[in-house]
Amino acid sequence: MPLRMCRNVVYSHNGLFMTGVLTHTYKHIPHSFQQNFNTYDIINIIIVVVVVVAVVVVVIIIIIIIIIIIIIIIIIIIIIIIIITTIIIIIIIIIIIIIIIIIIIIIIILLRTDTNTIISIFTTTVIMFIYDYL
């Protein structure tokens, strides 16, 4: 029995694994099971299990990386939208303030001058506009 066991181990492992480890695991297999199940099958099963576990781990890591990238893109888009809306709101507030200041200046000018100068200013601006664009 020890000769056949060593021969199976040396023949099946192709120099990839230590013979001591394989004979140790091989000794713990029952005798009826040893006759139908050699160490080459054990190595194949171990390789298949390792490959399946590695593939599952790689797929999980890829999915996690994709989820992280999607979350980062969503956060960047939200930040850009917030920045754009604040810029638009600031521009609208500045325009409203400028319009209010212009209206106040016009009201002050209207209150301080008489009607003749207002009419003359208006007509000169209209004439200048017509002269420039026509």
N, CA, C and O atoms as CSV, one atom per row, in Angstrom:
chain,resi,resn,atom,element,x,y,z
A,1,MET,N,N,0.817,-1.216,0.000
A,1,MET,CA,C,0.000,0.000,0.000
A,1,MET,C,C,0.858,1.278,0.000
A,1,MET,O,O,0.548,2.203,-0.750
A,2,PRO,N,N,1.930,1.364,0.817
A,2,PRO,CA,C,2.720,2.599,0.794
A,2,PRO,C,C,3.374,2.844,-0.559
A,2,PRO,O,O,3.513,3.999,-0.963
A,3,LEU,N,N,3.778,1.801,-1.267
A,3,LEU,CA,C,4.408,2.013,-2.575
A,3,LEU,C,C,3.400,2.560,-3.573
A,3,LEU,O,O,3.706,3.489,-4.321
A,4,ARG,N,N,2.185,1.982,-3.592
A,4,ARG,CA,C,1.169,2.458,-4.524
A,4,ARG,C,C,0.766,3.898,-4.192
A,4,ARG,O,O,0.524,4.710,-5.085
A,5,MET,N,N,0.699,4.192,-2.909
A,5,MET,CA,C,0.329,5.533,-2.491
A,5,MET,C,C,1.386,6.538,-2.967
A,5,MET,O,O,1.037,7.584,-3.516
A,6,CYS,N,N,2.650,6.237,-2.766
A,6,CYS,CA,C,3.702,7.149,-3.196
A,6,CYS,C,C,3.739,7.259,-4.709
A,6,CYS,O,O,3.973,8.342,-5.245
A,7,ARG,N,N,3.509,6.146,-5.411
A,7,ARG,CA,C,3.533,6.175,-6.870
A,7,ARG,C,C,2.400,7.059,-7.404
A,7,ARG,O,O,2.607,7.837,-8.336
A,8,ASN,N,N,1.206,6.942,-6.815
A,8,ASN,CA,C,0.082,7.776,-7.241
A,8,ASN,C,C,0.379,9.258,-6.994
A,8,ASN,O,O,0.088,10.110,-7.834
A,9,VAL,N,N,0.944,9.539,-5.863
A,9,VAL,CA,C,1.217,10.933,-5.530
A,9,VAL,C,C,2.246,11.504,-6.491
A,9,VAL,O,O,2.047,12.589,-7.036
A,10,VAL,N,N,3.327,10.798,-6.702
A,10,VAL,CA,C,4.392,11.307,-7.566
A,10,VAL,C,C,3.892,11.420,-8.998
A,10,VAL,O,O,4.237,12.371,-9.699
A,11,TYR,N,N,3.082,10.462,-9.443
A,11,TYR,CA,C,2.597,10.478,-10.820
A,11,TYR,C,C,1.583,11.605,-11.033
A,11,TYR,O,O,1.570,12.239,-12.088
A,12,SER,N,N,0.740,11.851,-10.036
A,12,SER,CA,C,-0.382,12.758,-10.290
A,12,SER,C,C,-0.031,14.220,-10.033
A,12,SER,O,O,-0.641,15.097,-10.645
A,13,HIS,N,N,0.911,14.515,-9.167
A,13,HIS,CA,C,1.064,15.919,-8.820
A,13,HIS,C,C,1.968,16.672,-9.797
A,13,HIS,O,O,2.026,17.901,-9.747
A,14,ASN,N,N,2.678,15.963,-10.689
A,14,ASN,CA,C,3.488,16.580,-11.746
A,14,ASN,C,C,4.495,17.591,-11.203
A,14,ASN,O,O,4.844,18.551,-11.889
A,15,GLY,N,N,4.952,17.382,-9.999
A,15,GLY,CA,C,5.975,18.242,-9.446
A,15,GLY,C,C,5.479,19.585,-8.973
A,15,GLY,O,O,6.288,20.454,-8.649
A,16,LEU,N,N,4.166,19.787,-8.920
A,16,LEU,CA,C,3.643,21.092,-8.528
A,16,LEU,C,C,3.463,21.215,-7.023
A,16,LEU,O,O,3.597,22.308,-6.472
A,17,PHE,N,N,3.158,20.104,-6.348
A,17,PHE,CA,C,2.904,20.146,-4.919
A,17,PHE,C,C,3.892,19.241,-4.201
A,17,PHE,O,O,4.445,18.319,-4.800
A,18,MET,N,N,4.110,19.499,-2.940
A,18,MET,CA,C,5.013,18.649,-2.162
A,18,MET,C,C,4.367,17.284,-1.937
A,18,MET,O,O,3.170,17.198,-1.662
A,19,THR,N,N,5.155,16.223,-2.051
A,19,THR,CA,C,4.594,14.875,-1.886
A,19,THR,C,C,4.158,14.647,-0.455
A,19,THR,O,O,3.223,13.882,-0.222
A,20,GLY,N,N,4.804,15.285,0.517
A,20,GLY,CA,C,4.450,15.073,1.913
A,20,GLY,C,C,3.053,15.561,2.215
A,20,GLY,O,O,2.310,14.909,2.949
A,21,VAL,N,N,2.683,16.716,1.652
A,21,VAL,CA,C,1.336,17.258,1.890
A,21,VAL,C,C,0.300,16.330,1.290
A,21,VAL,O,O,-0.718,16.036,1.917
A,22,LEU,N,N,0.558,15.868,0.071
A,22,LEU,CA,C,-0.437,15.035,-0.598
A,22,LEU,C,C,-0.541,13.671,0.075
A,22,LEU,O,O,-1.647,13.151,0.219
A,23,THR,N,N,0.587,13.067,0.496
A,23,THR,CA,C,0.484,11.771,1.174
A,23,THR,C,C,-0.201,11.947,2.515
A,23,THR,O,O,-0.895,11.043,2.980
A,24,HIS,N,N,-0.013,13.106,3.147
A,24,HIS,CA,C,-0.671,13.334,4.430
A,24,HIS,C,C,-2.187,13.396,4.242
A,24,HIS,O,O,-2.932,12.762,4.989
A,25,THR,N,N,-2.648,14.165,3.236
A,25,THR,CA,C,-4.093,14.222,2.996
A,25,THR,C,C,-4.599,12.898,2.464
A,25,THR,O,O,-5.740,12.515,2.723
A,26,TYR,N,N,-3.756,12.199,1.720
A,26,TYR,CA,C,-4.170,10.923,1.127
A,26,TYR,C,C,-4.343,9.860,2.200
A,26,TYR,O,O,-5.190,8.980,2.046
A,27,LYS,N,N,-3.577,9.909,3.275
A,27,LYS,CA,C,-3.667,8.906,4.331
A,27,LYS,C,C,-4.996,9.002,5.063
A,27,LYS,O,O,-5.491,8.003,5.585
A,28,HIS,N,N,-5.574,10.190,5.106
A,28,HIS,CA,C,-6.806,10.359,5.879
A,28,HIS,C,C,-8.045,9.950,5.103
A,28,HIS,O,O,-9.141,9.942,5.663
A,29,ILE,N,N,-7.898,9.608,3.825
A,29,ILE,CA,C,-9.042,9.161,3.029
A,29,ILE,C,C,-9.260,7.673,3.317
A,29,ILE,O,O,-8.284,6.927,3.386
A,30,PRO,N,N,-10.495,7.221,3.487
A,30,PRO,CA,C,-10.741,5.793,3.737
A,30,PRO,C,C,-10.254,4.922,2.579
A,30,PRO,O,O,-10.146,5.386,1.444
A,31,HIS,N,N,-9.961,3.649,2.880
A,31,HIS,CA,C,-9.355,2.753,1.883
A,31,HIS,C,C,-10.284,2.491,0.705
A,31,HIS,O,O,-9.820,2.429,-0.434
A,32,SER,N,N,-11.566,2.337,0.946
A,32,SER,CA,C,-12.483,2.081,-0.166
A,32,SER,C,C,-12.574,3.312,-1.069
A,32,SER,O,O,-12.772,3.199,-2.279
A,33,PHE,N,N,-12.429,4.450,-0.476
A,33,PHE,CA,C,-12.490,5.689,-1.240
A,33,PHE,C,C,-11.190,5.900,-2.008
A,33,PHE,O,O,-11.196,6.511,-3.077
A,34,GLN,N,N,-10.061,5.395,-1.466
A,34,GLN,CA,C,-8.768,5.571,-2.118
A,34,GLN,C,C,-8.719,4.842,-3.457
A,34,GLN,O,O,-8.074,5.314,-4.393
A,35,GLN,N,N,-9.376,3.725,-3.556
A,35,GLN,CA,C,-9.269,2.931,-4.773
A,35,GLN,C,C,-9.931,3.632,-5.963
A,35,GLN,O,O,-9.466,3.487,-7.093
A,36,ASN,N,N,-10.990,4.376,-5.734
A,36,ASN,CA,C,-11.700,5.035,-6.832
A,36,ASN,C,C,-11.347,6.515,-6.962
A,36,ASN,O,O,-11.787,7.173,-7.905
A,37,PHE,N,N,-10.571,7.035,-6.044
A,37,PHE,CA,C,-10.378,8.485,-5.988
A,37,PHE,C,C,-8.910,8.740,-5.688
A,37,PHE,O,O,-8.484,8.631,-4.538
A,38,ASN,N,N,-8.128,9.080,-6.715
A,38,ASN,CA,C,-6.694,9.288,-6.472
A,38,ASN,C,C,-6.390,10.768,-6.220
A,38,ASN,O,O,-7.287,11.611,-6.262
A,39,THR,N,N,-5.123,11.070,-5.959
A,39,THR,CA,C,-4.751,12.435,-5.595
A,39,THR,C,C,-4.869,13.391,-6.778
A,39,THR,O,O,-4.995,14.599,-6.577
A,40,TYR,N,N,-4.832,12.883,-7.993
A,40,TYR,CA,C,-5.012,13.749,-9.156
A,40,TYR,C,C,-6.396,14.376,-9.135
A,40,TYR,O,O,-6.561,15.549,-9.470
A,41,ASP,N,N,-7.404,13.579,-8.734
A,41,ASP,CA,C,-8.758,14.129,-8.608
A,41,ASP,C,C,-8.818,15.186,-7.518
A,41,ASP,O,O,-9.494,16.204,-7.669
A,42,ILE,N,N,-8.112,14.944,-6.422
A,42,ILE,CA,C,-8.093,15.938,-5.337
A,42,ILE,C,C,-7.489,17.240,-5.825
A,42,ILE,O,O,-8.006,18.320,-5.536
A,43,ILE,N,N,-6.379,17.137,-6.573
A,43,ILE,CA,C,-5.737,18.353,-7.104
A,43,ILE,C,C,-6.682,19.078,-8.057
A,43,ILE,O,O,-6.784,20.304,-8.022
A,44,ASN,N,N,-7.375,18.317,-8.911
A,44,ASN,CA,C,-8.327,18.939,-9.832
A,44,ASN,C,C,-9.437,19.668,-9.084
A,44,ASN,O,O,-9.811,20.784,-9.444
A,45,ILE,N,N,-9.958,19.029,-8.043
A,45,ILE,CA,C,-11.025,19.653,-7.262
A,45,ILE,C,C,-10.507,20.923,-6.583
A,45,ILE,O,O,-11.195,21.944,-6.554
A,46,ILE,N,N,-9.294,20.850,-6.041
A,46,ILE,CA,C,-8.722,22.033,-5.376
A,46,ILE,C,C,-8.528,23.161,-6.381
A,46,ILE,O,O,-8.835,24.316,-6.086
A,47,ILE,N,N,-8.015,22.830,-7.573
A,47,ILE,CA,C,-7.800,23.855,-8.605
A,47,ILE,C,C,-9.124,24.482,-9.028
A,47,ILE,O,O,-9.218,25.701,-9.174
A,48,VAL,N,N,-10.156,23.643,-9.227
A,48,VAL,CA,C,-11.467,24.172,-9.627
A,48,VAL,C,C,-12.031,25.088,-8.545
A,48,VAL,O,O,-12.565,26.154,-8.851
A,49,VAL,N,N,-11.916,24.678,-7.284
A,49,VAL,CA,C,-12.434,25.502,-6.188
A,49,VAL,C,C,-11.680,26.825,-6.122
A,49,VAL,O,O,-12.290,27.880,-5.948
A,50,VAL,N,N,-10.347,26.775,-6.261
A,50,VAL,CA,C,-9.551,28.006,-6.215
A,50,VAL,C,C,-9.920,28.935,-7.376
A,50,VAL,O,O,-10.055,30.145,-7.189
A,51,VAL,N,N,-10.081,28.366,-8.573
A,51,VAL,CA,C,-10.434,29.189,-9.735
A,51,VAL,C,C,-11.814,29.813,-9.562
A,51,VAL,O,O,-12.007,30.991,-9.864
A,52,VAL,N,N,-12.775,29.027,-9.077
A,52,VAL,CA,C,-14.130,29.563,-8.884
A,52,VAL,C,C,-14.116,30.674,-7.839
A,52,VAL,O,O,-14.742,31.717,-8.033
A,53,VAL,N,N,-13.411,30.459,-6.742
A,53,VAL,CA,C,-13.335,31.494,-5.698
A,53,VAL,C,C,-12.650,32.748,-6.236
A,53,VAL,O,O,-13.080,33.865,-5.949
A,54,ALA,N,N,-11.572,32.562,-7.026
A,54,ALA,CA,C,-10.866,33.716,-7.591
A,54,ALA,C,C,-11.767,34.494,-8.547
A,54,ALA,O,O,-11.782,35.725,-8.523
A,55,VAL,N,N,-12.517,33.780,-9.390
A,55,VAL,CA,C,-13.415,34.458,-10.335
A,55,VAL,C,C,-14.497,35.223,-9.591
A,55,VAL,O,O,-14.818,36.356,-9.949
A,56,VAL,N,N,-15.062,34.606,-8.554
A,56,VAL,CA,C,-16.108,35.282,-7.776
A,56,VAL,C,C,-15.547,36.533,-7.095
A,56,VAL,O,O,-16.195,37.579,-7.078
A,57,VAL,N,N,-14.350,36.420,-6.541
A,57,VAL,CA,C,-13.734,37.572,-5.875
A,57,VAL,C,C,-13.456,38.687,-6.880
A,57,VAL,O,O,-13.710,39.857,-6.593
A,58,VAL,N,N,-12.935,38.333,-8.060
A,58,VAL,CA,C,-12.648,39.347,-9.084
A,58,VAL,C,C,-13.935,40.025,-9.550
A,58,VAL,O,O,-13.961,41.243,-9.728
A,59,VAL,N,N,-15.000,39.253,-9.749
A,59,VAL,CA,C,-16.277,39.837,-10.180
A,59,VAL,C,C,-16.822,40.774,-9.104
A,59,VAL,O,O,-17.321,41.855,-9.418
A,60,ILE,N,N,-16.730,40.370,-7.842
A,60,ILE,CA,C,-17.217,41.224,-6.756
A,60,ILE,C,C,-16.396,42.517,-6.696
A,60,ILE,O,O,-16.954,43.599,-6.514
A,61,ILE,N,N,-15.073,42.404,-6.848
A,61,ILE,CA,C,-14.227,43.602,-6.825
A,61,ILE,C,C,-14.566,44.532,-7.988
A,61,ILE,O,O,-14.631,45.748,-7.807
A,62,ILE,N,N,-14.783,43.975,-9.176
A,62,ILE,CA,C,-15.144,44.799,-10.346
A,62,ILE,C,C,-16.481,45.495,-10.118
A,62,ILE,O,O,-16.629,46.673,-10.445
A,63,ILE,N,N,-17.457,44.777,-9.557
A,63,ILE,CA,C,-18.770,45.387,-9.293
A,63,ILE,C,C,-18.629,46.516,-8.271
A,63,ILE,O,O,-19.246,47.571,-8.421
A,64,ILE,N,N,-17.820,46.295,-7.236
A,64,ILE,CA,C,-17.622,47.341,-6.230
A,64,ILE,C,C,-16.953,48.565,-6.848
A,64,ILE,O,O,-17.338,49.697,-6.553
A,65,ILE,N,N,-15.950,48.346,-7.707
A,65,ILE,CA,C,-15.271,49.468,-8.363
A,65,ILE,C,C,-16.241,50.239,-9.259
A,65,ILE,O,O,-16.223,51.470,-9.274
A,66,ILE,N,N,-17.086,49.527,-10.005
A,66,ILE,CA,C,-18.065,50.191,-10.880
A,66,ILE,C,C,-19.052,51.009,-10.047
A,66,ILE,O,O,-19.397,52.130,-10.420
A,67,ILE,N,N,-19.506,50.458,-8.925
A,67,ILE,CA,C,-20.446,51.184,-8.062
A,67,ILE,C,C,-19.784,52.445,-7.500
A,67,ILE,O,O,-20.407,53.506,-7.446
A,68,ILE,N,N,-18.528,52.325,-7.084
A,68,ILE,CA,C,-17.809,53.497,-6.548
A,68,ILE,C,C,-17.655,54.569,-7.624
A,68,ILE,O,O,-17.842,55.754,-7.346
A,69,ILE,N,N,-17.313,54.163,-8.864
A,69,ILE,CA,C,-17.172,55.125,-9.957
A,69,ILE,C,C,-18.501,55.822,-10.249
A,69,ILE,O,O,-18.529,57.032,-10.470
A,70,ILE,N,N,-19.598,55.067,-10.251
A,70,ILE,CA,C,-20.918,55.658,-10.508
A,70,ILE,C,C,-21.270,56.657,-9.403
A,70,ILE,O,O,-21.797,57.733,-9.688
A,71,ILE,N,N,-20.983,56.308,-8.145
A,71,ILE,CA,C,-21.283,57.218,-7.038
A,71,ILE,C,C,-20.456,58.496,-7.159
A,71,ILE,O,O,-20.970,59.591,-6.928
A,72,ILE,N,N,-19.165,58.363,-7.524
A,72,ILE,CA,C,-18.308,59.546,-7.681
A,72,ILE,C,C,-18.829,60.434,-8.813
A,72,ILE,O,O,-18.846,61.658,-8.680
A,73,ILE,N,N,-19.254,59.826,-9.928
A,73,ILE,CA,C,-19.791,60.609,-11.054
A,73,ILE,C,C,-21.066,61.343,-10.642
A,73,ILE,O,O,-21.256,62.506,-10.997
A,74,ILE,N,N,-21.937,60.667,-9.896
A,74,ILE,CA,C,-23.183,61.303,-9.446
A,74,ILE,C,C,-22.870,62.469,-8.513
A,74,ILE,O,O,-23.496,63.525,-8.608
A,75,ILE,N,N,-21.901,62.284,-7.609
A,75,ILE,CA,C,-21.534,63.369,-6.687
A,75,ILE,C,C,-20.963,64.556,-7.460
A,75,ILE,O,O,-21.287,65.705,-7.157
A,76,ILE,N,N,-20.112,64.288,-8.462
A,76,ILE,CA,C,-19.539,65.378,-9.269
A,76,ILE,C,C,-20.639,66.122,-10.030
A,76,ILE,O,O,-20.617,67.351,-10.104
A,77,ILE,N,N,-21.600,65.385,-10.593
A,77,ILE,CA,C,-22.701,66.028,-11.327
A,77,ILE,C,C,-23.533,66.898,-10.380
A,77,ILE,O,O,-23.933,68.004,-10.744
A,78,ILE,N,N,-23.793,66.398,-9.164
A,78,ILE,CA,C,-24.574,67.178,-8.202
A,78,ILE,C,C,-23.814,68.455,-7.809
A,78,ILE,O,O,-24.411,69.526,-7.699
A,79,ILE,N,N,-22.504,68.335,-7.601
A,79,ILE,CA,C,-21.704,69.512,-7.248
A,79,ILE,C,C,-21.713,70.531,-8.390
A,79,ILE,O,O,-21.848,71.731,-8.151
A,80,ILE,N,N,-21.570,70.050,-9.635
A,80,ILE,CA,C,-21.593,70.963,-10.787
A,80,ILE,C,C,-22.952,71.658,-10.900
A,80,ILE,O,O,-23.014,72.856,-11.178
A,81,ILE,N,N,-24.039,70.914,-10.685
A,81,ILE,CA,C,-25.377,71.514,-10.755
A,81,ILE,C,C,-25.537,72.571,-9.659
A,81,ILE,O,O,-26.091,73.642,-9.905
A,82,ILE,N,N,-25.051,72.270,-8.451
A,82,ILE,CA,C,-25.155,73.242,-7.358
A,82,ILE,C,C,-24.353,74.503,-7.687
A,82,ILE,O,O,-24.830,75.616,-7.466
A,83,ILE,N,N,-23.140,74.334,-8.214
A,83,ILE,CA,C,-22.309,75.495,-8.568
A,83,ILE,C,C,-22.981,76.327,-9.655
A,83,ILE,O,O,-23.018,77.554,-9.563
A,84,ILE,N,N,-23.514,75.667,-10.685
A,84,ILE,CA,C,-24.165,76.391,-11.785
A,84,ILE,C,C,-25.399,77.149,-11.279
A,84,ILE,O,O,-25.609,78.303,-11.650
A,85,THR,N,N,-26.202,76.515,-10.446
A,85,THR,CA,C,-27.397,77.204,-9.943
A,85,THR,C,C,-27.031,78.377,-9.045
A,85,THR,O,O,-27.688,79.418,-9.089
A,86,THR,N,N,-25.989,78.223,-8.227
A,86,THR,CA,C,-25.594,79.369,-7.395
A,86,THR,C,C,-25.061,80.514,-8.248
A,86,THR,O,O,-25.335,81.679,-7.957
A,87,ILE,N,N,-24.304,80.198,-9.298
A,87,ILE,CA,C,-23.815,81.253,-10.194
A,87,ILE,C,C,-24.988,81.954,-10.877
A,87,ILE,O,O,-25.001,83.179,-10.991
A,88,ILE,N,N,-25.973,81.175,-11.330
A,88,ILE,CA,C,-27.142,81.772,-11.992
A,88,ILE,C,C,-27.917,82.653,-11.009
A,88,ILE,O,O,-28.354,83.748,-11.362
A,89,ILE,N,N,-28.084,82.175,-9.786
A,89,ILE,CA,C,-28.806,82.962,-8.783
A,89,ILE,C,C,-28.050,84.258,-8.473
A,89,ILE,O,O,-28.657,85.322,-8.350
A,90,ILE,N,N,-26.713,84.161,-8.347
A,90,ILE,CA,C,-25.919,85.373,-8.081
A,90,ILE,C,C,-26.043,86.363,-9.241
A,90,ILE,O,O,-26.190,87.564,-9.016
A,91,ILE,N,N,-25.983,85.859,-10.493
A,91,ILE,CA,C,-26.116,86.742,-11.661
A,91,ILE,C,C,-27.494,87.405,-11.680
A,91,ILE,O,O,-27.602,88.598,-11.964
A,92,ILE,N,N,-28.540,86.647,-11.381
A,92,ILE,CA,C,-29.899,87.211,-11.367
A,92,ILE,C,C,-30.012,88.284,-10.276
A,92,ILE,O,O,-30.612,89.336,-10.492
A,93,ILE,N,N,-29.431,88.005,-9.109
A,93,ILE,CA,C,-29.480,89.004,-8.028
A,93,ILE,C,C,-28.721,90.273,-8.428
A,93,ILE,O,O,-29.182,91.383,-8.162
A,94,ILE,N,N,-27.562,90.111,-9.063
A,94,ILE,CA,C,-26.787,91.283,-9.518
A,94,ILE,C,C,-27.574,92.081,-10.555
A,94,ILE,O,O,-27.605,93.311,-10.503
A,95,ILE,N,N,-28.209,91.380,-11.498
A,95,ILE,CA,C,-29.017,92.079,-12.519
A,95,ILE,C,C,-30.181,92.832,-11.872
A,95,ILE,O,O,-30.469,93.970,-12.241
A,96,ILE,N,N,-30.849,92.195,-10.906
A,96,ILE,CA,C,-31.969,92.865,-10.226
A,96,ILE,C,C,-31.470,94.096,-9.474
A,96,ILE,O,O,-32.118,95.142,-9.502
A,97,ILE,N,N,-30.322,93.980,-8.801
A,97,ILE,CA,C,-29.770,95.135,-8.083
A,97,ILE,C,C,-29.425,96.263,-9.050
A,97,ILE,O,O,-29.701,97.429,-8.769
A,98,ILE,N,N,-28.816,95.916,-10.201
A,98,ILE,CA,C,-28.475,96.938,-11.200
A,98,ILE,C,C,-29.736,97.625,-11.725
A,98,ILE,O,O,-29.766,98.847,-11.871
A,99,ILE,N,N,-30.771,96.841,-12.006
A,99,ILE,CA,C,-32.037,97.415,-12.502
A,99,ILE,C,C,-32.644,98.339,-11.450
A,99,ILE,O,O,-33.127,99.423,-11.776
A,100,ILE,N,N,-32.619,97.912,-10.192
A,100,ILE,CA,C,-33.167,98.761,-9.122
A,100,ILE,C,C,-32.370,100.066,-9.009
A,100,ILE,O,O,-32.947,101.141,-8.840
A,101,ILE,N,N,-31.036,99.961,-9.103
A,101,ILE,CA,C,-30.214,101.180,-9.033
A,101,ILE,C,C,-30.512,102.116,-10.205
A,101,ILE,O,O,-30.610,103.330,-10.025
A,102,ILE,N,N,-30.656,101.551,-11.400
A,102,ILE,CA,C,-30.985,102.377,-12.581
A,102,ILE,C,C,-32.341,103.055,-12.408
A,102,ILE,O,O,-32.498,104.235,-12.722
A,103,ILE,N,N,-33.323,102.300,-11.904
A,103,ILE,CA,C,-34.659,102.892,-11.689
A,103,ILE,C,C,-34.586,104.012,-10.654
A,103,ILE,O,O,-35.216,105.056,-10.824
A,104,ILE,N,N,-33.826,103.804,-9.591
A,104,ILE,CA,C,-33.690,104.845,-8.565
A,104,ILE,C,C,-33.018,106.087,-9.153
A,104,ILE,O,O,-33.441,107.211,-8.883
A,105,ILE,N,N,-31.960,105.880,-9.965
A,105,ILE,CA,C,-31.283,107.022,-10.596
A,105,ILE,C,C,-32.236,107.761,-11.530
A,105,ILE,O,O,-32.259,108.991,-11.540
A,106,ILE,N,N,-33.009,107.035,-12.302
A,106,ILE,CA,C,-33.978,107.673,-13.217
A,106,ILE,C,C,-35.014,108.466,-12.416
A,106,ILE,O,O,-35.376,109.583,-12.786
A,107,ILE,N,N,-35.484,107.873,-11.316
A,107,ILE,CA,C,-36.476,108.577,-10.490
A,107,ILE,C,C,-35.864,109.856,-9.901
A,107,ILE,O,O,-36.510,110.904,-9.871
A,108,ILE,N,N,-34.633,109.761,-9.441
A,108,ILE,CA,C,-33.963,110.948,-8.885
A,108,ILE,C,C,-33.790,112.019,-9.968
A,108,ILE,O,O,-34.026,113.200,-9.715
A,109,ILE,N,N,-33.379,111.611,-11.167
A,109,ILE,CA,C,-33.226,112.572,-12.274
A,109,ILE,C,C,-34.562,113.196,-12.625
A,109,ILE,O,O,-34.645,114.401,-12.864
A,110,LEU,N,N,-35.616,112.376,-12.657
A,110,LEU,CA,C,-36.946,112.906,-12.989
A,110,LEU,C,C,-37.430,113.882,-11.928
A,110,LEU,O,O,-38.076,114.878,-12.253
A,111,LEU,N,N,-37.132,113.611,-10.691
A,111,LEU,CA,C,-37.600,114.492,-9.625
A,111,LEU,C,C,-36.826,115.809,-9.580
A,111,LEU,O,O,-37.369,116.832,-9.163
A,112,ARG,N,N,-35.565,115.791,-10.005
A,112,ARG,CA,C,-34.737,116.991,-9.869
A,112,ARG,C,C,-34.808,117.915,-11.098
A,112,ARG,O,O,-34.467,119.095,-11.009
A,113,THR,N,N,-35.245,117.382,-12.228
A,113,THR,CA,C,-35.264,118.222,-13.425
A,113,THR,C,C,-36.695,118.547,-13.817
A,113,THR,O,O,-37.640,117.876,-13.401
A,114,ASP,N,N,-36.831,119.557,-14.599
A,114,ASP,CA,C,-38.167,119.906,-15.076
A,114,ASP,C,C,-38.498,119.119,-16.340
A,114,ASP,O,O,-37.659,118.384,-16.861
A,115,THR,N,N,-39.687,119.275,-16.812
A,115,THR,CA,C,-40.169,118.456,-17.907
A,115,THR,C,C,-39.499,118.787,-19.229
A,115,THR,O,O,-39.320,117.901,-20.064
A,116,ASN,N,N,-39.128,120.032,-19.435
A,116,ASN,CA,C,-38.506,120.414,-20.713
A,116,ASN,C,C,-37.170,119.701,-20.926
A,116,ASN,O,O,-36.899,119.204,-22.020
A,117,THR,N,N,-36.348,119.650,-19.902
A,117,THR,CA,C,-35.050,118.979,-20.045
A,117,THR,C,C,-35.235,117.470,-20.234
A,117,THR,O,O,-34.493,116.833,-20.982
A,118,ILE,N,N,-36.235,116.910,-19.546
A,118,ILE,CA,C,-36.509,115.468,-19.718
A,118,ILE,C,C,-36.915,115.180,-21.145
A,118,ILE,O,O,-36.429,114.222,-21.746
A,119,ILE,N,N,-37.802,115.999,-21.700
A,119,ILE,CA,C,-38.244,115.800,-23.080
A,119,ILE,C,C,-37.080,115.978,-24.041
A,119,ILE,O,O,-36.949,115.227,-25.007
A,120,SER,N,N,-36.249,116.954,-23.785
A,120,SER,CA,C,-35.114,117.178,-24.679
A,120,SER,C,C,-34.115,116.020,-24.591
A,120,SER,O,O,-33.583,115.584,-25.612
A,121,ILE,N,N,-33.858,115.519,-23.374
A,121,ILE,CA,C,-32.961,114.358,-23.228
A,121,ILE,C,C,-33.544,113.153,-23.964
A,121,ILE,O,O,-32.826,112.437,-24.661
A,122,PHE,N,N,-34.847,112.936,-23.804
A,122,PHE,CA,C,-35.481,111.802,-24.470
A,122,PHE,C,C,-35.407,111.933,-25.988
A,122,PHE,O,O,-35.088,110.965,-26.678
A,123,THR,N,N,-35.693,113.099,-26.502
A,123,THR,CA,C,-35.668,113.281,-27.954
A,123,THR,C,C,-34.246,113.167,-28.504
A,123,THR,O,O,-34.041,112.599,-29.577
A,124,THR,N,N,-33.274,113.697,-27.783
A,124,THR,CA,C,-31.890,113.554,-28.275
A,124,THR,C,C,-31.453,112.102,-28.293
A,124,THR,O,O,-30.767,111.681,-29.224
A,125,THR,N,N,-31.833,111.324,-27.286
A,125,THR,CA,C,-31.460,109.898,-27.292
A,125,THR,C,C,-32.151,109.156,-28.416
A,125,THR,O,O,-31.561,108.283,-29.053
A,126,VAL,N,N,-33.425,109.513,-28.661
A,126,VAL,CA,C,-34.139,108.856,-29.771
A,126,VAL,C,C,-33.499,109.224,-31.092
A,126,VAL,O,O,-33.316,108.359,-31.948
A,127,ILE,N,N,-33.151,110.501,-31.278
A,127,ILE,CA,C,-32.525,110.955,-32.518
A,127,ILE,C,C,-31.166,110.293,-32.709
A,127,ILE,O,O,-30.822,109.892,-33.820
A,128,MET,N,N,-30.387,110.177,-31.621
A,128,MET,CA,C,-29.078,109.521,-31.708
A,128,MET,C,C,-29.236,108.044,-32.073
A,128,MET,O,O,-28.463,107.505,-32.865
A,129,PHE,N,N,-30.246,107.397,-31.488
A,129,PHE,CA,C,-30.497,105.995,-31.797
A,129,PHE,C,C,-30.860,105.825,-33.268
A,129,PHE,O,O,-30.341,104.940,-33.949
A,130,ILE,N,N,-31.755,106.681,-33.748
A,130,ILE,CA,C,-32.171,106.603,-35.154
A,130,ILE,C,C,-30.990,106.888,-36.062
A,130,ILE,O,O,-30.813,106.218,-37.079
A,131,TYR,N,N,-30.182,107.873,-35.707
A,131,TYR,CA,C,-29.026,108.253,-36.527
A,131,TYR,C,C,-27.989,107.133,-36.581
A,131,TYR,O,O,-27.385,106.893,-37.627
A,132,ASP,N,N,-27.781,106.446,-35.448
A,132,ASP,CA,C,-26.772,105.377,-35.403
A,132,ASP,C,C,-27.211,104.115,-36.160
A,132,ASP,O,O,-26.405,103.484,-36.845
A,133,TYR,N,N,-28.464,103.762,-36.034
A,133,TYR,CA,C,-28.896,102.457,-36.562
A,133,TYR,C,C,-29.637,102.529,-37.878
A,133,TYR,O,O,-30.006,101.494,-38.432
A,134,LEU,N,N,-29.863,103.723,-38.391
A,134,LEU,CA,C,-30.568,103.811,-39.683
A,134,LEU,C,C,-29.752,104.548,-40.724
A,134,LEU,O,O,-30.200,104.708,-41.859
